């Protein structure tokens, strides 16, 4: 887990999405940023990100502080049980946690790097 309870969320934990609605009382939105060096892929109902070799790859993340340690542990468990791995990434000189997949396999790439936009278009 991140020592300052800071996380970069790019999928179902972003504002307006299902898991965010479930945990929003324990999450403080700080800012959004395009995070370079990552690709976004679509599973049926949620995304995953991988590290990218391409300098043009980027994903839109929302940096959040989780204010309830119990909720932080629950989110961490949900992500790890879903097959993600955890690491810290530097954003503005501060270590922020992110959950990633190791391999994209044959999943659909979200070219825009914005899950909320992609999911909204796909749901119409």
Helices and strands as residue ranges (DSSP letters): E 6-9, H 18-23, G 24-26, E 27-36, E 38-42, E 47-51, E 58-66, H 69-81, E 85-91, E 94-100, E 108-109, H 115-123
